[in-house]
Amino acid sequence: MILPRSTPEEVVILDDSNEILSKALAKLSDKGCNINGMKYAAGLKNAEIADLTGFSGSNIGVVLYSCLKKLQQELEKGGLSI
């Protein structure tokens, strides 16, 4: 199987998108980054995150929602839509 190579234009677009995403993630609080990492990178459930952090399950949900809204706003400012 031969995989298609990215064109130079695709590489530039991907680099720009990654930079916008990195800047948006940097605007999240440490708490928000950690909780998002546990949820989406580690695949933990809210209750598991609550057990690990000592926060309530409802607080985890609020933090996740707030962070996702903030990320959406920052990505749209950077010209990306989700």
N, CA, C and O atoms as a printed pandas DataFrame, in Angstrom:
     atom_number atom_name residue_name chain_id  residue_number  x_coord  y_coord  z_coord
0              1         N          MET        A               1    0.844   -1.172    0.000
1              2        CA          MET        A               1    0.000    0.000    0.000
2              3         C          MET        A               1    0.896    1.245    0.000
3              4         O          MET        A               1    1.841    1.327    0.785
4              5         N          ILE        A               2    0.615    2.175   -0.842
5              6        CA          ILE        A               2    1.370    3.415   -0.930
6              7         C          ILE        A               2    0.539    4.533   -0.325
7              8         O          ILE        A               2   -0.607    4.761   -0.712
8              9         N          LEU        A               3    1.140    5.220    0.628
9             10        CA          LEU        A               3    0.444    6.336    1.265
10            11         C          LEU        A               3    0.743    7.621    0.507
11            12         O          LEU        A               3    1.886    7.855    0.114
12            13         N          PRO        A               4   -0.268    8.452    0.296
13            14        CA          PRO        A               4   -0.031    9.717   -0.411
14            15         C          PRO        A               4    0.804   10.650    0.449
15            16         O          PRO        A               4    0.650   10.688    1.670
16            17         N          ARG        A               5    1.670   11.388   -0.181
17            18        CA          ARG        A               5    2.486   12.381    0.526
18            19         C          ARG        A               5    1.720   13.687    0.588
19            20         O          ARG        A               5    0.933   14.016   -0.299
20            21         N          SER        A               6    1.967   14.406    1.639
21            22        CA          SER        A               6    1.329   15.712    1.782
22            23         C          SER        A               6    1.988   16.699    0.826
23            24         O          SER        A               6    3.197   16.671    0.597
24            25         N          THR        A               7    1.155   17.561    0.286
25            26        CA          THR        A               7    1.679   18.621   -0.571
26            27         C          THR        A               7    2.273   19.704    0.317
27            28         O          THR        A               7    1.938   19.770    1.499
28            29         N          PRO        A               8    3.138   20.547   -0.210
29            30        CA          PRO        A               8    3.685   21.647    0.600
30            31         C          PRO        A               8    2.581   22.534    1.188
31            32         O          PRO        A               8    2.702   23.022    2.312
32            33         N          GLU        A               9    1.505   22.736    0.418
33            34        CA          GLU        A               9    0.397   23.562    0.910
34            35         C          GLU        A               9   -0.281   22.899    2.100
35            36         O          GLU        A               9   -0.643   23.573    3.064
36            37         N          GLU        A              10   -0.453   21.583    2.041
37            38        CA          GLU        A              10   -1.080   20.864    3.151
38            39         C          GLU        A              10   -0.211   20.924    4.409
39            40         O          GLU        A              10   -0.725   21.039    5.521
40            41         N          VAL        A              11    1.095   20.844    4.224
41            42        CA          VAL        A              11    2.015   20.919    5.359
42            43         C          VAL        A              11    1.927   22.289    6.027
43            44         O          VAL        A              11    1.910   22.382    7.254
44            45         N          VAL        A              12    1.872   23.343    5.231
45            46        CA          VAL        A              12    1.776   24.705    5.778
46            47         C          VAL        A              12    0.459   24.882    6.523
47            48         O          VAL        A              12    0.434   25.448    7.616
48            49         N          ILE        A              13   -0.621   24.406    5.945
49            50        CA          ILE        A              13   -1.939   24.523    6.592
50            51         C          ILE        A              13   -1.946   23.758    7.906
51            52         O          ILE        A              13   -2.461   24.259    8.906
52            53         N          LEU        A              14   -1.389   22.564    7.922
53            54        CA          LEU        A              14   -1.340   21.765    9.142
54            55         C          LEU        A              14   -0.482   22.449   10.199
55            56         O          LEU        A              14   -0.860   22.489   11.370
56            57         N          ASP        A              15    0.671   22.989    9.797
57            58        CA          ASP        A              15    1.530   23.706   10.743
58            59         C          ASP        A              15    0.806   24.911   11.337
59            60         O          ASP        A              15    0.885   25.154   12.541
60            61         N          ASP        A              16    0.103   25.663   10.495
61            62        CA          ASP        A              16   -0.654   26.825   10.978
62            63         C          ASP        A              16   -1.740   26.390   11.956
63            64         O          ASP        A              16   -1.934   27.020   12.996
64            65         N          SER        A              17   -2.446   25.314   11.621
65            66        CA          SER        A              17   -3.510   24.811   12.485
66            67         C          SER        A              17   -2.953   24.355   13.823
67            68         O          SER        A              17   -3.548   24.619   14.868
68            69         N          ASN        A              18   -1.809   23.670   13.797
69            70        CA          ASN        A              18   -1.186   23.216   15.044
70            71         C          ASN        A              18   -0.755   24.389   15.902
71            72         O          ASN        A              18   -0.880   24.338   17.125
72            73         N          GLU        A              19   -0.253   25.440   15.285
73            74        CA          GLU        A              19    0.168   26.627   16.029
74            75         C          GLU        A              19   -1.040   27.303   16.680
75            76         O          GLU        A              19   -0.972   27.718   17.836
76            77         N          ILE        A              20   -2.136   27.412   15.942
77            78        CA          ILE        A              20   -3.359   28.015   16.484
78            79         C          ILE        A              20   -3.873   27.182   17.653
79            80         O          ILE        A              20   -4.273   27.730   18.680
80            81         N          LEU        A              21   -3.864   25.855   17.498
81            82        CA          LEU        A              21   -4.324   24.972   18.568
82            83         C          LEU        A              21   -3.426   25.092   19.790
83            84         O          LEU        A              21   -3.925   25.152   20.913
84            85         N          SER        A              22   -2.129   25.129   19.598
85            86        CA          SER        A              22   -1.193   25.257   20.720
86            87         C          SER        A              22   -1.424   26.554   21.481
87            88         O          SER        A              22   -1.412   26.565   22.711
88            89         N          LYS        A              23   -1.634   27.640   20.760
89            90        CA          LYS        A              23   -1.893   28.930   21.410
90            91         C          LYS        A              23   -3.212   28.895   22.179
91            92         O          LYS        A              23   -3.312   29.451   23.273
92            93         N          ALA        A              24   -4.225   28.241   21.607
93            94        CA          ALA        A              24   -5.517   28.146   22.284
94            95         C          ALA        A              24   -5.398   27.310   23.561
95            96         O          ALA        A              24   -5.958   27.674   24.595
96            97         N          LEU        A              25   -4.675   26.196   23.491
97            98        CA          LEU        A              25   -4.494   25.342   24.670
98            99         C          LEU        A              25   -3.715   26.062   25.764
99           100         O          LEU        A              25   -3.956   25.841   26.951
100          101         N          ALA        A              26   -2.785   26.920   25.368
101          102        CA          ALA        A              26   -1.985   27.657   26.338
102          103         C          ALA        A              26   -2.824   28.647   27.137
103          104         O          ALA        A              26   -2.405   29.084   28.209
104          105         N          LYS        A              27   -3.982   29.003   26.642
105          106        CA          LYS        A              27   -4.853   29.956   27.344
106          107         C          LYS        A              27   -5.728   29.282   28.403
107          108         O          LYS        A              27   -6.411   29.961   29.170
108          109         N          LEU        A              28   -5.707   27.952   28.445
109          110        CA          LEU        A              28   -6.474   27.238   29.463
110          111         C          LEU        A              28   -5.714   27.243   30.777
111          112         O          LEU        A              28   -4.487   27.329   30.795
112          113         N          SER        A              29   -6.444   27.152   31.868
113          114        CA          SER        A              29   -5.805   27.049   33.182
114          115         C          SER        A              29   -5.107   25.692   33.298
115          116         O          SER        A              29   -5.396   24.765   32.541
116          117         N          ASP        A              30   -4.192   25.594   34.249
117          118        CA          ASP        A              30   -3.521   24.310   34.486
118          119         C          ASP        A              30   -4.544   23.233   34.841
119          120         O          ASP        A              30   -4.461   22.097   34.372
120          121         N          LYS        A              31   -5.501   23.609   35.670
121          122        CA          LYS        A              31   -6.547   22.667   36.071
122          123         C          LYS        A              31   -7.311   22.186   34.839
123          124         O          LYS        A              31   -7.557   20.990   34.682
124          125         N          GLY        A              32   -7.682   23.120   33.972
125          126        CA          GLY        A              32   -8.417   22.767   32.760
126          127         C          GLY        A              32   -7.610   21.880   31.833
127          128         O          GLY        A              32   -8.134   20.913   31.282
128          129         N          CYS        A              33   -6.330   22.205   31.657
129          130        CA          CYS        A              33   -5.460   21.378   30.799
130          131         C          CYS        A              33   -5.334   19.962   31.344
131          132         O          CYS        A              33   -5.431   18.986   30.600
132          133         N          ASN        A              34   -5.116   19.863   32.647
133          134        CA          ASN        A              34   -4.962   18.543   33.264
134          135         C          ASN        A              34   -6.231   17.706   33.133
135          136         O          ASN        A              34   -6.173   16.526   32.787
136          137         N          ILE        A              35   -7.363   18.321   33.409
137          138        CA          ILE        A              35   -8.631   17.590   33.339
138          139         C          ILE        A              35   -8.933   17.196   31.893
139          140         O          ILE        A              35   -9.387   16.080   31.641
140          141         N          ASN        A              36   -8.688   18.095   30.948
141          142        CA          ASN        A              36   -8.902   17.754   29.538
142          143         C          ASN        A              36   -7.978   16.627   29.104
143          144         O          ASN        A              36   -8.390   15.744   28.351
144          145         N          GLY        A              37   -6.743   16.647   29.566
145          146        CA          GLY        A              37   -5.809   15.576   29.243
146          147         C          GLY        A              37   -6.276   14.239   29.772
147          148         O          GLY        A              37   -6.192   13.222   29.083
148          149         N          MET        A              38   -6.772   14.246   31.004
149          150        CA          MET        A              38   -7.278   12.996   31.584
150          151         C          MET        A              38   -8.500   12.487   30.824
151          152         O          MET        A              38   -8.660   11.284   30.616
152          153         N          LYS        A              39   -9.350   13.414   30.416
153          154        CA          LYS        A              39  -10.589   13.029   29.734
154          155         C          LYS        A              39  -10.319   12.547   28.308
155          156         O          LYS        A              39  -10.754   11.462   27.923
156          157         N          TYR        A              40   -9.605   13.353   27.532
157          158        CA          TYR        A              40   -9.508   13.079   26.101
158          159         C          TYR        A              40   -8.235   12.337   25.694
159          160         O          TYR        A              40   -8.256   11.587   24.718
160          161         N          ALA        A              41   -7.142   12.526   26.407
161          162        CA          ALA        A              41   -5.915   11.807   26.055
162          163         C          ALA        A              41   -5.868   10.448   26.756
163          164         O          ALA        A              41   -5.486    9.445   26.153
164          165         N          ALA        A              42   -6.258   10.422   28.030
165          166        CA          ALA        A              42   -6.217    9.174   28.785
166          167         C          ALA        A              42   -7.528    8.399   28.700
167          168         O          ALA        A              42   -7.571    7.214   29.031
168          169         N          GLY        A              43   -8.599    9.064   28.258
169          170        CA          GLY        A              43   -9.882    8.376   28.095
170          171         C          GLY        A              43  -10.598    8.057   29.391
171          172         O          GLY        A              43  -11.404    7.128   29.442
172          173         N          LEU        A              44  -10.315    8.820   30.446
173          174        CA          LEU        A              44  -10.970    8.575   31.725
174          175         C          LEU        A              44  -12.378    9.152   31.750
175          176         O          LEU        A              44  -12.685   10.116   31.048
176          177         N          LYS        A              45  -13.217    8.552   32.563
177          178        CA          LYS        A              45  -14.578    9.061   32.765
178          179         C          LYS        A              45  -14.528   10.162   33.819
179          180         O          LYS        A              45  -13.582   10.252   34.602
180          181         N          ASN        A              46  -15.562   10.995   33.821
181          182        CA          ASN        A              46  -15.623   12.110   34.778
182          183         C          ASN        A              46  -15.480   11.632   36.222
183          184         O          ASN        A              46  -14.789   12.261   37.023
184          185         N          ALA        A              47  -16.127   10.529   36.547
185          186        CA          ALA        A              47  -16.055   10.005   37.917
186          187         C          ALA        A              47  -14.633    9.569   38.264
187          188         O          ALA        A              47  -14.185    9.755   39.395
188          189         N          GLU        A              48  -13.929    8.996   37.303
189          190        CA          GLU        A              48  -12.544    8.583   37.542
190          191         C          GLU        A              48  -11.642    9.807   37.759
191          192         O          GLU        A              48  -10.766    9.805   38.624
192          193         N          ILE        A              49  -11.880   10.847   36.957
193          194        CA          ILE        A              49  -11.112   12.081   37.107
194          195         C          ILE        A              49  -11.392   12.701   38.472
195          196         O          ILE        A              49  -10.481   13.189   39.142
196          197         N          ALA        A              50  -12.651   12.677   38.874
197          198        CA          ALA        A              50  -13.028   13.218   40.186
198          199         C          ALA        A              50  -12.309   12.467   41.300
199          200         O          ALA        A              50  -11.815   13.086   42.241
200          201         N          ASP        A              51  -12.244   11.152   41.206
201          202        CA          ASP        A              51  -11.545   10.359   42.217
202          203         C          ASP        A              51  -10.064   10.716   42.281
203          204         O          ASP        A              51   -9.488   10.797   43.366
204          205         N          LEU        A              52   -9.452   10.927   41.128
205          206        CA          LEU        A              52   -8.023   11.231   41.080
206          207         C          LEU        A              52   -7.698   12.639   41.568
207          208         O          LEU        A              52   -6.658   12.858   42.189
208          209         N          THR        A              53   -8.588   13.595   41.287
209          210        CA          THR        A              53   -8.296   14.995   41.591
210          211         C          THR        A              53   -8.871   15.476   42.917
211          212         O          THR        A              53   -8.393   16.457   43.486
212          213         N          GLY        A              54   -9.886   14.793   43.402
213          214        CA          GLY        A              54  -10.542   15.230   44.623
214          215         C          GLY        A              54  -11.651   16.242   44.387
215          216         O          GLY        A              54  -12.293   16.694   45.336
216          217         N          PHE        A              55  -11.883   16.602   43.119
217          218        CA          PHE        A              55  -12.995   17.488   42.780
218          219         C          PHE        A              55  -14.260   16.658   42.620
219          220         O          PHE        A              55  -14.189   15.443   42.439
220          221         N          SER        A              56  -15.415   17.308   42.685
221          222        CA          SER        A              56  -16.664   16.585   42.494
222          223         C          SER        A              56  -16.853   16.268   41.014
223          224         O          SER        A              56  -16.287   16.934   40.148
224          225         N          GLY        A              57  -17.646   15.254   40.741
225          226        CA          GLY        A              57  -17.935   14.884   39.364
226          227         C          GLY        A              57  -18.601   16.010   38.597
227          228         O          GLY        A              57  -18.332   16.204   37.412
228          229         N          SER        A              58  -19.473   16.757   39.274
229          230        CA          SER        A              58  -20.144   17.867   38.594
230          231         C          SER        A              58  -19.147   18.987   38.289
231          232         O          SER        A              58  -19.265   19.652   37.260
232          233         N          ASN        A              59  -18.169   19.204   39.171
233          234        CA          ASN        A              59  -17.146   20.214   38.918
234          235         C          ASN        A              59  -16.302   19.826   37.708
235          236         O          ASN        A              59  -15.925   20.690   36.916
236          237         N          ILE        A              60  -16.006   18.547   37.559
237          238        CA          ILE        A              60  -15.247   18.068   36.398
238          239         C          ILE        A              60  -16.019   18.378   35.121
239          240         O          ILE        A              60  -15.440   18.849   34.143
240          241         N          GLY        A              61  -17.314   18.117   35.128
241          242        CA          GLY        A              61  -18.147   18.408   33.962
242          243         C          GLY        A              61  -18.160   19.889   33.622
243          244         O          GLY        A              61  -18.098   20.260   32.450
244          245         N          VAL        A              62  -18.241   20.730   34.632
245          246        CA          VAL        A              62  -18.250   22.180   34.415
246          247         C          VAL        A              62  -16.918   22.639   33.834
247          248         O          VAL        A              62  -16.887   23.447   32.905
248          249         N          VAL        A              63  -15.821   22.127   34.378
249          250        CA          VAL        A              63  -14.494   22.508   33.886
250          251         C          VAL        A              63  -14.329   22.070   32.432
251          252         O          VAL        A              63  -13.836   22.840   31.607
252          253         N          LEU        A              64  -14.734   20.851   32.115
253          254        CA          LEU        A              64  -14.628   20.366   30.739
254          255         C          LEU        A              64  -15.447   21.228   29.784
255          256         O          LEU        A              64  -14.967   21.606   28.715
256          257         N          TYR        A              65  -16.667   21.534   30.168
257          258        CA          TYR        A              65  -17.531   22.361   29.318
258          259         C          TYR        A              65  -16.918   23.742   29.102
259          260         O          TYR        A              65  -16.863   24.237   27.976
260          261         N          SER        A              66  -16.458   24.357   30.190
261          262        CA          SER        A              66  -15.870   25.696   30.089
262          263         C          SER        A              66  -14.627   25.692   29.208
263          264         O          SER        A              66  -14.434   26.588   28.386
264          265         N          CYS        A              67  -13.795   24.688   29.385
265          266        CA          CYS        A              67  -12.570   24.598   28.582
266          267         C          CYS        A              67  -12.878   24.403   27.106
267          268         O          CYS        A              67  -12.243   25.020   26.251
268          269         N          LEU        A              68  -13.835   23.560   26.803
269          270        CA          LEU        A              68  -14.189   23.333   25.402
270          271         C          LEU        A              68  -14.764   24.587   24.761
271          272         O          LEU        A              68  -14.480   24.871   23.597
272          273         N          LYS        A              69  -15.566   25.339   25.500
273          274        CA          LYS        A              69  -16.100   26.598   24.975
274          275         C          LYS        A              69  -14.961   27.595   24.731
275          276         O          LYS        A              69  -14.933   28.271   23.703
276          277         N          LYS        A              70  -14.028   27.681   25.676
277          278        CA          LYS        A              70  -12.892   28.589   25.532
278          279         C          LYS        A              70  -12.035   28.182   24.330
279          280         O          LYS        A              70  -11.611   29.036   23.551
280          281         N          LEU        A              71  -11.786   26.892   24.180
281          282        CA          LEU        A              71  -11.014   26.422   23.030
282          283         C          LEU        A              71  -11.717   26.765   21.722
283          284         O          LEU        A              71  -11.085   27.213   20.765
284          285         N          GLN        A              72  -13.015   26.554   21.690
285          286        CA          GLN        A              72  -13.781   26.871   20.488
286          287         C          GLN        A              72  -13.646   28.344   20.137
287          288         O          GLN        A              72  -13.416   28.684   18.977
288          289         N          GLN        A              73  -13.786   29.218   21.121
289          290        CA          GLN        A              73  -13.669   30.654   20.891
290          291         C          GLN        A              73  -12.270   31.019   20.390
291          292         O          GLN        A              73  -12.132   31.806   19.453
292          293         N          GLU        A              74  -11.244   30.455   21.008
293          294        CA          GLU        A              74   -9.871   30.768   20.623
294          295         C          GLU        A              74   -9.552   30.244   19.221
295          296         O          GLU        A              74   -8.861   30.907   18.447
296          297         N          LEU        A              75  -10.055   29.062   18.903
297          298        CA          LEU        A              75   -9.811   28.507   17.573
298          299         C          LEU        A              75  -10.517   29.332   16.510
299          300         O          LEU        A              75   -9.971   29.549   15.428
300          301         N          GLU        A              76  -11.716   29.790   16.803
301          302        CA          GLU        A              76  -12.442   30.639   15.843
302          303         C          GLU        A              76  -11.731   31.975   15.663
303          304         O          GLU        A              76  -11.699   32.504   14.552
304          305         N          LYS        A              77  -11.157   32.535   16.733
305          306        CA          LYS        A              77  -10.367   33.764   16.623
306          307         C          LYS        A              77   -9.186   33.551   15.684
307          308         O          LYS        A              77   -8.805   34.448   14.933
308          309         N          GLY        A              78   -8.610   32.344   15.738
309          310        CA          GLY        A              78   -7.465   32.015   14.898
310          311         C          GLY        A              78   -7.827   31.605   13.485
311          312         O          GLY        A              78   -6.949   31.328   12.669
312          313         N          GLY        A              79   -9.124   31.567   13.194
313          314        CA          GLY        A              79   -9.563   31.251   11.844
314          315         C          GLY        A              79   -9.920   29.789   11.621
315          316         O          GLY        A              79  -10.159   29.376   10.486
316          317         N          LEU        A              80   -9.957   29.010   12.681
317          318        CA          LEU        A              80  -10.368   27.607   12.565
318          319         C          LEU        A              80  -11.785   27.465   13.095
319          320         O          LEU        A              80  -12.167   28.119   14.066
320          321         N          SER        A              81  -12.551   26.615   12.455
321          322        CA          SER        A              81  -13.897   26.351   12.984
322          323         C          SER        A              81  -14.003   24.868   13.295
323          324         O          SER        A              81  -13.444   24.019   12.600
324          325         N          ILE        A              82  -14.741   24.584   14.366
325          326        CA          ILE        A              82  -14.929   23.196   14.755
326          327         C          ILE        A              82  -16.399   22.881   14.824
327          328         O          ILE        A              82  -16.774   21.751   15.138
